[in-house]
Amino acid sequence: MPKVKIPNGLELYYEVHGEGDPLVLVAGTGSHWQKWGMYQLPFFAKHYKTIVYDHRGTGKSDMPDVPYTIPMFADDLAQLLNAIGIKERAHIVGHSMGGQVSQQFAIDFPDKVNGLVLADTGSGPFDGHDFERGIPIDTCMTFSRVDGSVAERLKDSHLGEFWYTPEFRKSQPEIMAKIIEVAMADPPPLKPYLRHIIARQNFNVTNKLDRIICPTLIMVGEDDKFAEGTGAFIKQCRHLYTKIRGSKLVVVPHARHGIFWEQPEFVNKTIHEFLKTIKPAAAH
């Protein structure tokens, strides 16, 4: 499968599936592209030229031993799209930290974005909402319990209160087993994973949200209130909705942070219906 060397010297792993307007799926903290393969890639590849990739520090992409930042991730994405010949504006769909990258991308590269979907994410601290910088103490305690294993940390997180409602975890044991299997597969080493967390915790574009000018859909699980990192995402997504002009907010019923996997049919359909309202992409 393809890797491409981008101008900053990194080799990034990517895949392209389907035809049509380009759509990029941007993964969250320390996550490779493979979780998109359960529900999103099969669906969106029927309608779009769907691009998935591994951030620096994850999967099969390079893992440079340098501090990571969200603007760095956004620049990586811009260079990747250029390197693989995506000339037209792309739809950008980002989940969690991937939503941070997507916000930064829309701010820094507005001529590369057609439609924007921000899921279970936030812009950083704002009046009435703050959180720890660096590596949160609860995250440190989790790693203490699992002896520093990123794979076990990911399993611990997915089985806990953060990702999925108790009803889903109880009623869908086979799906949960598959989710955990994919999440634990090919985990990054501890150091780049921690660099992802630091980048996420230090992110702040709250005072730049007025620079997001593309059509924007914001989605969040109605019960996405459990977090050891940046806090309740339902509160953060409602804040994004008030600050991004013309944006649309959809609260996903019966879901927490993992809306793409807990309610895939509803989420995929909602995103597709939103993107269909946007004019076809044009080359820039």
Secondary structure as the mmCIF struct_conf table of DSSP 4:
data_model
#
loop_
_struct_conf.conf_type_id
_struct_conf.id
_struct_conf.beg_label_comp_id
_struct_conf.beg_label_asym_id
_struct_conf.beg_label_seq_id
_struct_conf.end_label_comp_id
_struct_conf.end_label_asym_id
_struct_conf.end_label_seq_id
STRN STRN1 LYS A 3 LYS A 5
TURN_TY1_P TURN_TY1_P1 PRO A 7 ASN A 8
BEND BEND1 GLY A 9 GLY A 9
STRN STRN2 GLU A 11 HIS A 17
BEND BEND2 GLY A 18 ASP A 21
STRN STRN3 PRO A 22 VAL A 26
TURN_TY1_P TURN_TY1_P2 THR A 29 GLY A 30
HELX_RH_3T_P HELX_RH_3T_P1 TRP A 33 LYS A 35
HELX_RH_AL_P HELX_RH_AL_P1 TRP A 36 PHE A 44
TURN_TY1_P TURN_TY1_P3 ALA A 45 HIS A 47
BEND BEND3 TYR A 48 TYR A 48
STRN STRN4 LYS A 49 TYR A 53
HELX_LH_PP_P HELX_LH_PP_P1 ASP A 54 HIS A 55
TURN_TY1_P TURN_TY1_P4 ARG A 56 GLY A 57
BEND BEND4 THR A 58 THR A 58
TURN_TY1_P TURN_TY1_P5 GLY A 59 LYS A 60
BEND BEND5 SER A 61 SER A 61
BEND BEND6 ASP A 65 VAL A 66
HELX_RH_AL_P HELX_RH_AL_P2 ILE A 70 ALA A 83
TURN_TY1_P TURN_TY1_P6 ILE A 84 GLY A 85
STRN STRN5 GLU A 88 GLU A 88
STRN STRN6 ALA A 90 HIS A 95
TURN_TY1_P TURN_TY1_P7 SER A 96 SER A 96
HELX_RH_AL_P HELX_RH_AL_P3 MET A 97 ASP A 108
HELX_RH_3T_P HELX_RH_3T_P2 PRO A 110 LYS A 112
STRN STRN7 VAL A 113 ALA A 119
BEND BEND7 ASP A 120 ASP A 120
BEND BEND8 GLY A 124 GLY A 124
STRN STRN8 PHE A 126 PHE A 126
TURN_TY1_P TURN_TY1_P8 ASP A 127 GLY A 128
STRN STRN9 HIS A 129 HIS A 129
BEND BEND9 ARG A 133 ILE A 135
HELX_RH_AL_P HELX_RH_AL_P4 ILE A 137 ARG A 145
TURN_TY1_P TURN_TY1_P9 VAL A 146 GLY A 148
HELX_RH_AL_P HELX_RH_AL_P5 VAL A 150 LEU A 159
BEND BEND10 GLY A 160 GLY A 160
TURN_TY1_P TURN_TY1_P10 GLU A 161 TRP A 163
BEND BEND11 TYR A 164 TYR A 164
HELX_RH_AL_P HELX_RH_AL_P6 PRO A 166 SER A 171
HELX_RH_AL_P HELX_RH_AL_P7 PRO A 173 MET A 184
BEND BEND12 ALA A 185 ASP A 186
HELX_LH_PP_P HELX_LH_PP_P2 PRO A 187 PRO A 189
HELX_RH_AL_P HELX_RH_AL_P8 LEU A 190 ASN A 202
HELX_RH_3T_P HELX_RH_3T_P3 THR A 206 ARG A 211
BEND BEND13 CYS A 214 CYS A 214
STRN STRN10 THR A 216 GLY A 221
TURN_TY1_P TURN_TY1_P11 GLU A 222 ASP A 223
BEND BEND14 GLU A 228 THR A 230
HELX_RH_AL_P HELX_RH_AL_P9 PHE A 233 LYS A 243
BEND BEND15 ILE A 244 ILE A 244
TURN_TY1_P TURN_TY1_P12 ARG A 245 GLY A 246
STRN STRN11 LYS A 248 VAL A 252
TURN_TY1_P TURN_TY1_P13 PRO A 253 HIS A 254
BEND BEND16 ARG A 256 HIS A 257
HELX_RH_AL_P HELX_RH_AL_P10 ILE A 259 GLU A 262
BEND BEND17 GLN A 263 GLN A 263
HELX_RH_AL_P HELX_RH_AL_P11 PRO A 264 LYS A 276
TURN_TY1_P TURN_TY1_P14 THR A 277 THR A 277
BEND BEND18 ILE A 278 ILE A 278
HELX_LH_PP_P HELX_LH_PP_P3 LYS A 279 ALA A 281
STRN STRN12 ALA A 283 ALA A 283
#
